[in-house]
Amino acid sequence: MKIAIPLAGGKLTMHFGHCASFALVEVDDQTKKILKREELAAPPHEPGLLPPWLAERGVNMIIAGGMGQRAQQLFAQQGIQVVVGASAESPEKLIADFFTGTLETGVNACDH
C-alpha cells in the first residue's frame, strides 16, 4: 500500500491542500514495514487537482490533519481512503501508530 502524508517542516501539516510537499510511503501491509519513502513537492493549489495527482502516483491512503468534506469525497471517488484528525508527527511515527492501532485522531482541522 502507498500512504500519502502532507508535510510542512518534515511533519504532518494541518492544512492538507496548502502543504509544501507530500511524503509518499510504500508499506508492506502484511509485515507493516516501510519499504520506500519519497518526498514530492506539492503541485500548485488548485481545487480538485490533488485526488487524481495522488492516485496517478499509486496512493491508496492519506493520513491528514484536516481536510474538507468535498476533498474527502473526491479522494473516495479515486479509491483513496482518508484518515483525518492526526497530529503533527513524522510520517514514520504516524504510519507506525496507524498499524499498531494507536494512531490518535481528533477533530478534523479543516471545516470547508
C-alpha positions, -999 to 999 in steps of 0.1 A, spaced: 0 0 0 11 36 -5 3 63 20 5 100 14 11 124 42 10 162 36 41 179 51 54 212 64 88 212 81 91 174 78 59 168 99 22 164 90 6 198 83 -29 205 95 -39 222 62 -38 194 36 -44 215 4 -17 240 12 12 217 21 47 223 9 53 186 0 40 151 4 57 121 19 47 91 -3 55 60 18 52 24 5 43 0 32 41 -38 32 6 -42 47 14 -78 58 47 -71 77 37 -34 83 73 -24 74 81 8 54 96 -3 21 103 31 5 98 68 12 99 96 -12 91 133 -8 75 152 -37 68 189 -39 31 196 -39 16 208 -71 1 243 -72 -30 246 -51 -60 241 -74 -93 227 -64 -98 190 -75 -62 186 -86 -48 165 -57 -71 134 -59 -61 124 -94 -25 136 -89 -20 113 -59 -40 85 -75 -16 86 -105 12 80 -81 -4 49 -67 -16 63 -34 -44 44 -17 -45 61 17 -39 96 31 -32 104 67 -42 141 72 -47 166 100 -76 183 83 -94 180 50 -127 194 38 -157 172 31 -157 178 -6 -120 169 -9 -127 137 11 -154 128 -14 -131 134 -43 -105 111 -28 -131 84 -22 -140 86 -59 -104 78 -67 -104 48 -43 -82 66 -17 -90 61 19 -87 92 41 -79 93 78 -83 128 93 -75 144 127 -40 131 130 -14 152 149 17 169 136 42 140 138 67 125 114 54 102 86 72 72 101 55 77 135 21 82 120 23 51 99 37 30 128 9 42 151 -17 35 124 -6 -1 120 -4 -7 158 -39 8 162 -26 36 183 -29 65 158 -48 92 177 -72 111 156 -90 141 169 -111 168 154 -108 174 116 -87 206 115 -105 217 83 -141 228 82 -146 235 45 
